Amino acid sequence: MRDAGFGGKSMTTLGILTIVLGALALMAPGIAGLSIAMVIGVLVLIAGVLRLIWAFRAGSIGKGIVGIVLGLLTIVAALILLSRPLLLSSTLTLLLAIYFIVDGAAEMLAGWRAKPETGKTWLILGGLVSILLGVILWTQFPFSGNWALGILFGVKLIFIGIIIVSGARPAGA
């Protein structure tokens, strides 16, 4: 992680901030879950606006019309998502379950390949926790709902923070 251009102090600070954000998400999981859903809705809205901008810059009428239609559909979808954040959070819950399982498997693989001084144990443990969270989320749907997004992201952020901190310090430091 030190290869990313950040010094040890910067990485340690980033890791600690990530842990704090994870703890805040755990303290208010419903708010965190709705916040995540709203951020996704806003990002979809931005994508729709960017599609419209692209459409007006298209070199041909055909591309422009397709871009306008897709841009407007994306904006309408975003407005629906933003007006119904609980529906969005339910959809995100299933997508998140899949993400956690795939991310956990990749993290465990990276851990097995990592050197001990780069936080190997934490990578493997973080990957295992990610897989378990994904399986729990999948098997508890639809009861997991909105609060699950906040709790799962909180736990994941805490592990990411620990991994960042452990990668920022040399072994034995």
Rosetta constraint file for C-alpha pairs under 8 A:
AtomPair CA 1 CA 6 HARMONIC 7.93 0.50
AtomPair CA 1 CA 164 HARMONIC 7.28 0.50
AtomPair CA 1 CA 167 HARMONIC 5.91 0.50
AtomPair CA 1 CA 168 HARMONIC 6.72 0.50
AtomPair CA 2 CA 6 HARMONIC 5.74 0.50
AtomPair CA 2 CA 7 HARMONIC 6.25 0.50
AtomPair CA 2 CA 8 HARMONIC 6.86 0.50
AtomPair CA 2 CA 11 HARMONIC 7.60 0.50
AtomPair CA 2 CA 167 HARMONIC 7.31 0.50
AtomPair CA 2 CA 168 HARMONIC 6.26 0.50
AtomPair CA 6 CA 10 HARMONIC 5.88 0.50
AtomPair CA 6 CA 11 HARMONIC 6.18 0.50
AtomPair CA 7 CA 11 HARMONIC 6.22 0.50
AtomPair CA 7 CA 168 HARMONIC 7.58 0.50
AtomPair CA 8 CA 12 HARMONIC 6.04 0.50
AtomPair CA 8 CA 168 HARMONIC 4.78 0.50
AtomPair CA 8 CA 169 HARMONIC 6.31 0.50
AtomPair CA 9 CA 13 HARMONIC 6.09 0.50
AtomPair CA 9 CA 168 HARMONIC 7.50 0.50
AtomPair CA 10 CA 14 HARMONIC 6.10 0.50
AtomPair CA 11 CA 15 HARMONIC 6.02 0.50
AtomPair CA 11 CA 164 HARMONIC 6.34 0.50
AtomPair CA 11 CA 165 HARMONIC 6.39 0.50
AtomPair CA 11 CA 168 HARMONIC 5.53 0.50
AtomPair CA 12 CA 16 HARMONIC 6.16 0.50
AtomPair CA 12 CA 164 HARMONIC 6.79 0.50
AtomPair CA 12 CA 165 HARMONIC 4.76 0.50
AtomPair CA 12 CA 168 HARMONIC 5.95 0.50
AtomPair CA 12 CA 169 HARMONIC 7.90 0.50
AtomPair CA 13 CA 17 HARMONIC 6.15 0.50
AtomPair CA 13 CA 165 HARMONIC 7.90 0.50
AtomPair CA 14 CA 18 HARMONIC 6.14 0.50
AtomPair CA 14 CA 161 HARMONIC 7.32 0.50
AtomPair CA 14 CA 164 HARMONIC 7.38 0.50
AtomPair CA 14 CA 165 HARMONIC 7.84 0.50
AtomPair CA 15 CA 19 HARMONIC 6.25 0.50
AtomPair CA 15 CA 160 HARMONIC 7.29 0.50
AtomPair CA 15 CA 161 HARMONIC 3.97 0.50
AtomPair CA 15 CA 162 HARMONIC 6.25 0.50
AtomPair CA 15 CA 163 HARMONIC 7.49 0.50
AtomPair CA 15 CA 164 HARMONIC 4.98 0.50
AtomPair CA 15 CA 165 HARMONIC 5.03 0.50
AtomPair CA 16 CA 20 HARMONIC 6.25 0.50
AtomPair CA 16 CA 161 HARMONIC 6.02 0.50
AtomPair CA 16 CA 162 HARMONIC 7.73 0.50
AtomPair CA 16 CA 165 HARMONIC 7.16 0.50
AtomPair CA 17 CA 21 HARMONIC 6.21 0.50
AtomPair CA 17 CA 161 HARMONIC 7.38 0.50
AtomPair CA 18 CA 22 HARMONIC 6.22 0.50
AtomPair CA 18 CA 157 HARMONIC 5.81 0.50
AtomPair CA 18 CA 158 HARMONIC 6.40 0.50
AtomPair CA 18 CA 160 HARMONIC 7.08 0.50
AtomPair CA 18 CA 161 HARMONIC 4.86 0.50
AtomPair CA 19 CA 23 HARMONIC 6.25 0.50
AtomPair CA 19 CA 157 HARMONIC 6.02 0.50
AtomPair CA 19 CA 158 HARMONIC 4.30 0.50
AtomPair CA 19 CA 159 HARMONIC 7.44 0.50
AtomPair CA 19 CA 160 HARMONIC 7.57 0.50
AtomPair CA 19 CA 161 HARMONIC 4.92 0.50
AtomPair CA 19 CA 162 HARMONIC 7.09 0.50
AtomPair CA 20 CA 24 HARMONIC 6.23 0.50
AtomPair CA 20 CA 158 HARMONIC 7.48 0.50
AtomPair CA 21 CA 25 HARMONIC 6.26 0.50
AtomPair CA 21 CA 154 HARMONIC 7.10 0.50
AtomPair CA 21 CA 157 HARMONIC 6.96 0.50
AtomPair CA 21 CA 158 HARMONIC 7.72 0.50
AtomPair CA 22 CA 26 HARMONIC 6.35 0.50
AtomPair CA 22 CA 153 HARMONIC 6.85 0.50
AtomPair CA 22 CA 154 HARMONIC 3.79 0.50
AtomPair CA 22 CA 155 HARMONIC 6.05 0.50
AtomPair CA 22 CA 156 HARMONIC 7.18 0.50
AtomPair CA 22 CA 157 HARMONIC 4.72 0.50
AtomPair CA 22 CA 158 HARMONIC 5.01 0.50
AtomPair CA 23 CA 27 HARMONIC 6.30 0.50
AtomPair CA 23 CA 154 HARMONIC 6.04 0.50
AtomPair CA 23 CA 155 HARMONIC 7.75 0.50
AtomPair CA 23 CA 158 HARMONIC 7.03 0.50
AtomPair CA 24 CA 28 HARMONIC 6.42 0.50
AtomPair CA 24 CA 154 HARMONIC 7.26 0.50
AtomPair CA 25 CA 29 HARMONIC 5.30 0.50
AtomPair CA 25 CA 31 HARMONIC 7.84 0.50
AtomPair CA 25 CA 32 HARMONIC 5.39 0.50
AtomPair CA 25 CA 150 HARMONIC 5.44 0.50
AtomPair CA 25 CA 151 HARMONIC 6.36 0.50
AtomPair CA 25 CA 153 HARMONIC 7.10 0.50
AtomPair CA 25 CA 154 HARMONIC 4.77 0.50
AtomPair CA 26 CA 150 HARMONIC 6.47 0.50
AtomPair CA 26 CA 151 HARMONIC 5.16 0.50
AtomPair CA 26 CA 154 HARMONIC 5.23 0.50
AtomPair CA 26 CA 155 HARMONIC 7.29 0.50
AtomPair CA 28 CA 32 HARMONIC 6.15 0.50
AtomPair CA 28 CA 150 HARMONIC 7.27 0.50
AtomPair CA 29 CA 33 HARMONIC 5.90 0.50
AtomPair CA 29 CA 146 HARMONIC 7.89 0.50
AtomPair CA 29 CA 147 HARMONIC 4.98 0.50
AtomPair CA 29 CA 148 HARMONIC 7.05 0.50
AtomPair CA 29 CA 149 HARMONIC 7.10 0.50
AtomPair CA 29 CA 150 HARMONIC 3.99 0.50
AtomPair CA 29 CA 151 HARMONIC 5.29 0.50
AtomPair CA 29 CA 154 HARMONIC 7.92 0.50
AtomPair CA 30 CA 34 HARMONIC 6.22 0.50
AtomPair CA 30 CA 146 HARMONIC 5.97 0.50
AtomPair CA 30 CA 147 HARMONIC 4.48 0.50
AtomPair CA 30 CA 148 HARMONIC 7.89 0.50
AtomPair CA 30 CA 149 HARMONIC 7.89 0.50
AtomPair CA 30 CA 150 HARMONIC 6.14 0.50
AtomPair CA 31 CA 35 HARMONIC 5.97 0.50
AtomPair CA 31 CA 147 HARMONIC 7.92 0.50
AtomPair CA 31 CA 150 HARMONIC 7.27 0.50
AtomPair CA 32 CA 36 HARMONIC 6.15 0.50
AtomPair CA 32 CA 147 HARMONIC 7.77 0.50
AtomPair CA 32 CA 149 HARMONIC 7.21 0.50
AtomPair CA 32 CA 150 HARMONIC 4.60 0.50
AtomPair CA 33 CA 37 HARMONIC 6.35 0.50
AtomPair CA 33 CA 89 HARMONIC 6.96 0.50
AtomPair CA 33 CA 146 HARMONIC 5.34 0.50
AtomPair CA 33 CA 147 HARMONIC 5.78 0.50
AtomPair CA 33 CA 148 HARMONIC 7.08 0.50
AtomPair CA 33 CA 149 HARMONIC 4.70 0.50
AtomPair CA 33 CA 150 HARMONIC 4.35 0.50
AtomPair CA 33 CA 151 HARMONIC 7.96 0.50
AtomPair CA 34 CA 38 HARMONIC 6.09 0.50
AtomPair CA 34 CA 85 HARMONIC 6.50 0.50
AtomPair CA 34 CA 86 HARMONIC 7.30 0.50
AtomPair CA 34 CA 89 HARMONIC 6.90 0.50
AtomPair CA 34 CA 146 HARMONIC 6.72 0.50
AtomPair CA 35 CA 39 HARMONIC 6.11 0.50
AtomPair CA 36 CA 40 HARMONIC 6.31 0.50
AtomPair CA 36 CA 89 HARMONIC 7.91 0.50
AtomPair CA 36 CA 149 HARMONIC 7.64 0.50
AtomPair CA 36 CA 150 HARMONIC 7.87 0.50
AtomPair CA 37 CA 41 HARMONIC 6.27 0.50
AtomPair CA 37 CA 82 HARMONIC 7.98 0.50
AtomPair CA 37 CA 85 HARMONIC 5.88 0.50
AtomPair CA 37 CA 86 HARMONIC 7.83 0.50
AtomPair CA 37 CA 88 HARMONIC 5.99 0.50
AtomPair CA 37 CA 89 HARMONIC 5.40 0.50
AtomPair CA 37 CA 92 HARMONIC 7.42 0.50
AtomPair CA 38 CA 42 HARMONIC 6.18 0.50
AtomPair CA 38 CA 81 HARMONIC 7.98 0.50
AtomPair CA 38 CA 82 HARMONIC 6.11 0.50
AtomPair CA 38 CA 85 HARMONIC 6.46 0.50
AtomPair CA 39 CA 43 HARMONIC 6.18 0.50
AtomPair CA 40 CA 44 HARMONIC 6.26 0.50
AtomPair CA 41 CA 45 HARMONIC 6.26 0.50
AtomPair CA 41 CA 78 HARMONIC 5.31 0.50
AtomPair CA 41 CA 79 HARMONIC 7.47 0.50
AtomPair CA 41 CA 81 HARMONIC 5.68 0.50
AtomPair CA 41 CA 82 HARMONIC 5.35 0.50
AtomPair CA 42 CA 46 HARMONIC 6.20 0.50
AtomPair CA 42 CA 78 HARMONIC 6.95 0.50
AtomPair CA 42 CA 82 HARMONIC 7.39 0.50
AtomPair CA 43 CA 47 HARMONIC 6.19 0.50
AtomPair CA 44 CA 48 HARMONIC 6.28 0.50
AtomPair CA 44 CA 74 HARMONIC 6.81 0.50
AtomPair CA 44 CA 75 HARMONIC 7.23 0.50
AtomPair CA 44 CA 77 HARMONIC 7.84 0.50
AtomPair CA 44 CA 78 HARMONIC 5.40 0.50
AtomPair CA 45 CA 49 HARMONIC 6.38 0.50
AtomPair CA 45 CA 74 HARMONIC 6.78 0.50
AtomPair CA 45 CA 75 HARMONIC 5.17 0.50
AtomPair CA 45 CA 77 HARMONIC 7.96 0.50
AtomPair CA 45 CA 78 HARMONIC 4.96 0.50
AtomPair CA 45 CA 79 HARMONIC 7.20 0.50
AtomPair CA 46 CA 50 HARMONIC 6.15 0.50
AtomPair CA 46 CA 75 HARMONIC 7.99 0.50
AtomPair CA 47 CA 51 HARMONIC 6.14 0.50
AtomPair CA 47 CA 71 HARMONIC 7.73 0.50
AtomPair CA 47 CA 74 HARMONIC 7.21 0.50
AtomPair CA 47 CA 75 HARMONIC 7.87 0.50
AtomPair CA 48 CA 52 HARMONIC 6.38 0.50
AtomPair CA 48 CA 70 HARMONIC 7.53 0.50
AtomPair CA 48 CA 71 HARMONIC 4.48 0.50
AtomPair CA 48 CA 72 HARMONIC 6.50 0.50
AtomPair CA 48 CA 73 HARMONIC 7.51 0.50
AtomPair CA 48 CA 74 HARMONIC 4.70 0.50
AtomPair CA 48 CA 75 HARMONIC 4.81 0.50
AtomPair CA 48 CA 78 HARMONIC 7.90 0.50
AtomPair CA 49 CA 53 HARMONIC 6.33 0.50
AtomPair CA 49 CA 71 HARMONIC 6.33 0.50
AtomPair CA 49 CA 75 HARMONIC 6.91 0.50
AtomPair CA 50 CA 54 HARMONIC 6.12 0.50
AtomPair CA 50 CA 71 HARMONIC 7.45 0.50
AtomPair CA 51 CA 55 HARMONIC 6.05 0.50
AtomPair CA 51 CA 67 HARMONIC 6.06 0.50
AtomPair CA 51 CA 68 HARMONIC 7.09 0.50
AtomPair CA 51 CA 70 HARMONIC 7.03 0.50
AtomPair CA 51 CA 71 HARMONIC 4.70 0.50
AtomPair CA 52 CA 56 HARMONIC 6.41 0.50
AtomPair CA 52 CA 67 HARMONIC 6.23 0.50
AtomPair CA 52 CA 68 HARMONIC 5.31 0.50
AtomPair CA 52 CA 70 HARMONIC 7.89 0.50
AtomPair CA 52 CA 71 HARMONIC 4.88 0.50
AtomPair CA 52 CA 72 HARMONIC 7.23 0.50
AtomPair CA 53 CA 57 HARMONIC 6.53 0.50
AtomPair CA 54 CA 58 HARMONIC 6.14 0.50
AtomPair CA 54 CA 64 HARMONIC 7.88 0.50
AtomPair CA 54 CA 67 HARMONIC 6.94 0.50
AtomPair CA 55 CA 63 HARMONIC 6.84 0.50
AtomPair CA 55 CA 64 HARMONIC 4.37 0.50
AtomPair CA 55 CA 65 HARMONIC 6.95 0.50
AtomPair CA 55 CA 66 HARMONIC 7.47 0.50
AtomPair CA 55 CA 67 HARMONIC 4.43 0.50
AtomPair CA 55 CA 68 HARMONIC 5.46 0.50
AtomPair CA 55 CA 71 HARMONIC 7.86 0.50
AtomPair CA 56 CA 64 HARMONIC 5.95 0.50
AtomPair CA 56 CA 67 HARMONIC 7.95 0.50
AtomPair CA 56 CA 68 HARMONIC 7.63 0.50
AtomPair CA 57 CA 64 HARMONIC 7.40 0.50
AtomPair CA 58 CA 63 HARMONIC 5.96 0.50
AtomPair CA 58 CA 64 HARMONIC 5.21 0.50
AtomPair CA 59 CA 63 HARMONIC 7.15 0.50
AtomPair CA 59 CA 64 HARMONIC 7.42 0.50
AtomPair CA 60 CA 64 HARMONIC 6.11 0.50
AtomPair CA 61 CA 65 HARMONIC 6.01 0.50
AtomPair CA 62 CA 66 HARMONIC 6.27 0.50
AtomPair CA 63 CA 67 HARMONIC 6.00 0.50
AtomPair CA 64 CA 68 HARMONIC 6.07 0.50
AtomPair CA 65 CA 69 HARMONIC 6.18 0.50
AtomPair CA 66 CA 70 HARMONIC 6.10 0.50
AtomPair CA 67 CA 71 HARMONIC 5.82 0.50
AtomPair CA 68 CA 72 HARMONIC 6.03 0.50
AtomPair CA 69 CA 73 HARMONIC 6.10 0.50
AtomPair CA 70 CA 74 HARMONIC 6.03 0.50
AtomPair CA 71 CA 75 HARMONIC 6.19 0.50
AtomPair CA 72 CA 76 HARMONIC 6.13 0.50
AtomPair CA 73 CA 77 HARMONIC 6.07 0.50
AtomPair CA 74 CA 78 HARMONIC 6.11 0.50
AtomPair CA 75 CA 79 HARMONIC 6.19 0.50
AtomPair CA 76 CA 80 HARMONIC 6.24 0.50
AtomPair CA 77 CA 81 HARMONIC 6.15 0.50
AtomPair CA 78 CA 82 HARMONIC 6.00 0.50
AtomPair CA 79 CA 83 HARMONIC 6.04 0.50
AtomPair CA 80 CA 84 HARMONIC 6.16 0.50
AtomPair CA 81 CA 85 HARMONIC 5.83 0.50
AtomPair CA 81 CA 87 HARMONIC 7.32 0.50
AtomPair CA 81 CA 88 HARMONIC 5.81 0.50
AtomPair CA 84 CA 88 HARMONIC 6.57 0.50
AtomPair CA 85 CA 89 HARMONIC 5.98 0.50
AtomPair CA 86 CA 90 HARMONIC 6.21 0.50
AtomPair CA 86 CA 145 HARMONIC 7.96 0.50
AtomPair CA 86 CA 146 HARMONIC 6.69 0.50
AtomPair CA 87 CA 91 HARMONIC 6.44 0.50
AtomPair CA 88 CA 92 HARMONIC 6.05 0.50
AtomPair CA 89 CA 93 HARMONIC 5.94 0.50
AtomPair CA 89 CA 145 HARMONIC 6.86 0.50
AtomPair CA 89 CA 146 HARMONIC 5.66 0.50
AtomPair CA 89 CA 149 HARMONIC 7.47 0.50
AtomPair CA 90 CA 94 HARMONIC 6.83 0.50
AtomPair CA 90 CA 142 HARMONIC 7.24 0.50
AtomPair CA 90 CA 145 HARMONIC 5.60 0.50
AtomPair CA 90 CA 146 HARMONIC 6.71 0.50
AtomPair CA 91 CA 95 HARMONIC 6.48 0.50
AtomPair CA 92 CA 96 HARMONIC 5.68 0.50
AtomPair CA 92 CA 149 HARMONIC 7.89 0.50
AtomPair CA 93 CA 97 HARMONIC 6.24 0.50
AtomPair CA 93 CA 137 HARMONIC 7.19 0.50
AtomPair CA 93 CA 138 HARMONIC 7.96 0.50
AtomPair CA 93 CA 141 HARMONIC 7.76 0.50
AtomPair CA 93 CA 144 HARMONIC 7.74 0.50
AtomPair CA 93 CA 145 HARMONIC 6.69 0.50
AtomPair CA 93 CA 146 HARMONIC 7.61 0.50
AtomPair CA 93 CA 148 HARMONIC 7.36 0.50
AtomPair CA 93 CA 149 HARMONIC 6.39 0.50
AtomPair CA 94 CA 98 HARMONIC 6.59 0.50
AtomPair CA 94 CA 137 HARMONIC 7.55 0.50
AtomPair CA 94 CA 138 HARMONIC 6.43 0.50
AtomPair CA 94 CA 141 HARMONIC 7.57 0.50
AtomPair CA 95 CA 99 HARMONIC 6.15 0.50
AtomPair CA 96 CA 100 HARMONIC 6.00 0.50
AtomPair CA 96 CA 134 HARMONIC 7.10 0.50
AtomPair CA 96 CA 149 HARMONIC 7.81 0.50
AtomPair CA 97 CA 101 HARMONIC 6.36 0.50
AtomPair CA 97 CA 133 HARMONIC 7.39 0.50
AtomPair CA 97 CA 134 HARMONIC 4.09 0.50
AtomPair CA 97 CA 135 HARMONIC 6.60 0.50
AtomPair CA 97 CA 137 HARMONIC 5.62 0.50
AtomPair CA 97 CA 138 HARMONIC 5.55 0.50
AtomPair CA 98 CA 102 HARMONIC 6.28 0.50
AtomPair CA 98 CA 134 HARMONIC 6.41 0.50
AtomPair CA 98 CA 138 HARMONIC 7.94 0.50
AtomPair CA 99 CA 103 HARMONIC 5.78 0.50
AtomPair CA 99 CA 134 HARMONIC 7.38 0.50
AtomPair CA 100 CA 104 HARMONIC 5.72 0.50
AtomPair CA 100 CA 130 HARMONIC 5.17 0.50
AtomPair CA 100 CA 131 HARMONIC 5.73 0.50
AtomPair CA 100 CA 133 HARMONIC 6.82 0.50
AtomPair CA 100 CA 134 HARMONIC 4.86 0.50
AtomPair CA 101 CA 105 HARMONIC 6.28 0.50
AtomPair CA 101 CA 130 HARMONIC 6.28 0.50
AtomPair CA 101 CA 131 HARMONIC 4.33 0.50
AtomPair CA 101 CA 132 HARMONIC 7.54 0.50
AtomPair CA 101 CA 133 HARMONIC 7.79 0.50
AtomPair CA 101 CA 134 HARMONIC 5.16 0.50
AtomPair CA 101 CA 135 HARMONIC 7.07 0.50
AtomPair CA 102 CA 106 HARMONIC 6.31 0.50
AtomPair CA 102 CA 131 HARMONIC 7.46 0.50
AtomPair CA 103 CA 107 HARMONIC 6.03 0.50
AtomPair CA 103 CA 127 HARMONIC 7.10 0.50
AtomPair CA 103 CA 130 HARMONIC 7.05 0.50
AtomPair CA 103 CA 131 HARMONIC 7.66 0.50
AtomPair CA 104 CA 108 HARMONIC 6.09 0.50
AtomPair CA 104 CA 126 HARMONIC 7.10 0.50
AtomPair CA 104 CA 127 HARMONIC 3.78 0.50
AtomPair CA 104 CA 128 HARMONIC 6.00 0.50
AtomPair CA 104 CA 129 HARMONIC 7.26 0.50
AtomPair CA 104 CA 130 HARMONIC 4.73 0.50
AtomPair CA 104 CA 131 HARMONIC 4.96 0.50
AtomPair CA 105 CA 109 HARMONIC 6.22 0.50
AtomPair CA 105 CA 127 HARMONIC 6.04 0.50
AtomPair CA 105 CA 128 HARMONIC 7.55 0.50
AtomPair CA 105 CA 131 HARMONIC 6.88 0.50
AtomPair CA 106 CA 110 HARMONIC 6.17 0.50
AtomPair CA 106 CA 127 HARMONIC 7.29 0.50
AtomPair CA 107 CA 111 HARMONIC 6.09 0.50
AtomPair CA 107 CA 123 HARMONIC 5.91 0.50
AtomPair CA 107 CA 124 HARMONIC 6.50 0.50
AtomPair CA 107 CA 126 HARMONIC 7.18 0.50
AtomPair CA 107 CA 127 HARMONIC 4.82 0.50
AtomPair CA 108 CA 112 HARMONIC 6.22 0.50
AtomPair CA 108 CA 123 HARMONIC 6.07 0.50
AtomPair CA 108 CA 124 HARMONIC 4.37 0.50
AtomPair CA 108 CA 125 HARMONIC 7.42 0.50
AtomPair CA 108 CA 126 HARMONIC 7.51 0.50
AtomPair CA 108 CA 127 HARMONIC 4.76 0.50
AtomPair CA 108 CA 128 HARMONIC 6.79 0.50
AtomPair CA 109 CA 113 HARMONIC 6.39 0.50
AtomPair CA 109 CA 124 HARMONIC 7.55 0.50
AtomPair CA 110 CA 114 HARMONIC 5.97 0.50
AtomPair CA 110 CA 123 HARMONIC 7.09 0.50
AtomPair CA 110 CA 124 HARMONIC 7.74 0.50
AtomPair CA 111 CA 119 HARMONIC 7.77 0.50
AtomPair CA 111 CA 120 HARMONIC 4.75 0.50
AtomPair CA 111 CA 121 HARMONIC 6.80 0.50
AtomPair CA 111 CA 122 HARMONIC 7.68 0.50
AtomPair CA 111 CA 123 HARMONIC 4.77 0.50
AtomPair CA 111 CA 124 HARMONIC 4.91 0.50
AtomPair CA 112 CA 120 HARMONIC 6.86 0.50
AtomPair CA 112 CA 124 HARMONIC 6.90 0.50
AtomPair CA 114 CA 118 HARMONIC 6.58 0.50
AtomPair CA 114 CA 119 HARMONIC 7.74 0.50
AtomPair CA 114 CA 120 HARMONIC 5.48 0.50
AtomPair CA 115 CA 119 HARMONIC 7.58 0.50
AtomPair CA 115 CA 120 HARMONIC 6.15 0.50
AtomPair CA 116 CA 120 HARMONIC 5.00 0.50
AtomPair CA 116 CA 121 HARMONIC 7.27 0.50
AtomPair CA 116 CA 171 HARMONIC 7.91 0.50
AtomPair CA 117 CA 167 HARMONIC 7.56 0.50
AtomPair CA 117 CA 170 HARMONIC 6.44 0.50
AtomPair CA 117 CA 171 HARMONIC 4.83 0.50
AtomPair CA 118 CA 166 HARMONIC 6.98 0.50
AtomPair CA 118 CA 167 HARMONIC 5.00 0.50
AtomPair CA 118 CA 170 HARMONIC 7.77 0.50
AtomPair CA 118 CA 171 HARMONIC 7.61 0.50
AtomPair CA 119 CA 123 HARMONIC 6.20 0.50
AtomPair CA 119 CA 163 HARMONIC 6.38 0.50
AtomPair CA 119 CA 166 HARMONIC 5.52 0.50
AtomPair CA 119 CA 167 HARMONIC 5.64 0.50
AtomPair CA 120 CA 124 HARMONIC 6.35 0.50
AtomPair CA 121 CA 125 HARMONIC 6.08 0.50
AtomPair CA 122 CA 126 HARMONIC 5.70 0.50
AtomPair CA 122 CA 159 HARMONIC 7.91 0.50
AtomPair CA 122 CA 162 HARMONIC 7.56 0.50
AtomPair CA 122 CA 163 HARMONIC 6.07 0.50
AtomPair CA 122 CA 166 HARMONIC 7.98 0.50
AtomPair CA 123 CA 127 HARMONIC 6.04 0.50
AtomPair CA 123 CA 163 HARMONIC 6.68 0.50
AtomPair CA 124 CA 128 HARMONIC 6.22 0.50
AtomPair CA 125 CA 129 HARMONIC 6.17 0.50
AtomPair CA 126 CA 130 HARMONIC 6.09 0.50
AtomPair CA 126 CA 156 HARMONIC 7.89 0.50
AtomPair CA 126 CA 159 HARMONIC 5.92 0.50
AtomPair CA 126 CA 160 HARMONIC 7.73 0.50
AtomPair CA 127 CA 131 HARMONIC 6.26 0.50
AtomPair CA 128 CA 132 HARMONIC 6.24 0.50
AtomPair CA 129 CA 133 HARMONIC 6.06 0.50
AtomPair CA 130 CA 134 HARMONIC 6.20 0.50
AtomPair CA 130 CA 156 HARMONIC 7.01 0.50
AtomPair CA 131 CA 135 HARMONIC 6.26 0.50
AtomPair CA 132 CA 136 HARMONIC 6.14 0.50
AtomPair CA 133 CA 137 HARMONIC 6.05 0.50
AtomPair CA 133 CA 152 HARMONIC 6.79 0.50
AtomPair CA 134 CA 138 HARMONIC 6.12 0.50
AtomPair CA 135 CA 139 HARMONIC 6.12 0.50
AtomPair CA 136 CA 140 HARMONIC 6.03 0.50
AtomPair CA 137 CA 141 HARMONIC 6.22 0.50
AtomPair CA 137 CA 144 HARMONIC 6.39 0.50
AtomPair CA 137 CA 148 HARMONIC 7.25 0.50
AtomPair CA 140 CA 144 HARMONIC 5.47 0.50
AtomPair CA 141 CA 145 HARMONIC 6.85 0.50
AtomPair CA 144 CA 148 HARMONIC 5.29 0.50
AtomPair CA 145 CA 149 HARMONIC 7.46 0.50
AtomPair CA 146 CA 150 HARMONIC 7.31 0.50
AtomPair CA 147 CA 151 HARMONIC 6.37 0.50
AtomPair CA 148 CA 152 HARMONIC 5.83 0.50
AtomPair CA 149 CA 153 HARMONIC 5.99 0.50
AtomPair CA 150 CA 154 HARMONIC 5.91 0.50
AtomPair CA 151 CA 155 HARMONIC 6.20 0.50
AtomPair CA 152 CA 156 HARMONIC 6.06 0.50
AtomPair CA 153 CA 157 HARMONIC 5.89 0.50
AtomPair CA 154 CA 158 HARMONIC 6.29 0.50
AtomPair CA 155 CA 159 HARMONIC 6.44 0.50
AtomPair CA 156 CA 160 HARMONIC 6.14 0.50
AtomPair CA 157 CA 161 HARMONIC 6.03 0.50
AtomPair CA 158 CA 162 HARMONIC 6.26 0.50
AtomPair CA 159 CA 163 HARMONIC 6.14 0.50
AtomPair CA 160 CA 164 HARMONIC 6.16 0.50
AtomPair CA 161 CA 165 HARMONIC 6.16 0.50
AtomPair CA 162 CA 166 HARMONIC 6.01 0.50
AtomPair CA 163 CA 167 HARMONIC 6.02 0.50
AtomPair CA 164 CA 168 HARMONIC 6.14 0.50
AtomPair CA 165 CA 169 HARMONIC 6.74 0.50
AtomPair CA 166 CA 170 HARMONIC 7.97 0.50
AtomPair CA 169 CA 173 HARMONIC 6.24 0.50
